[in-house]
Amino acid sequence: MRRAVAVGLVLVAAGPLAGCGRETRHDVRAAVEQLGSIASEGALMGEDLARNRTKTTYLRVHGEELSAQAEHEAEKLSDAPVDPDLHQPIDKAIELSSDIGGAIDDMRVSPNDHALARKSVDDLRRWADEAQKLAEAM
């Protein structure tokens, strides 16, 4: 009886490990789509900033969350073992993540610079489109 319980515990503990391995094309695509979503949300936040329709505190707190999400997606992509044919799209996604997080952080640092906010909005929209196209190509 003890042996059966021990074997059962080992199987339960090993269960999550059975799913480990290479990230699939679907996983990478989902991460890239998430980056596009973060860029779109950052652009909306930037539009409000450019129109003086948001509080600095909100911008800084929510912007920090978005920037951290972009960084987290890049970390996941960078750390994940993937098939060699996914390296180029992943490199592009990591670059997009850095650009997206940087634009959001720029707005957080200078919330009274409305010209910077407008430029960031344009950049974030462009990067959201790039992420979408990258995801669709996968």
Summary of the structure (lengths in Angstrom):
residues: 138
radius of gyration: 19.7
end to end distance: 49.9
largest distance: 71.9
contacts: 410
relative contact order: 0.18
helix: 84%
strand: 0%
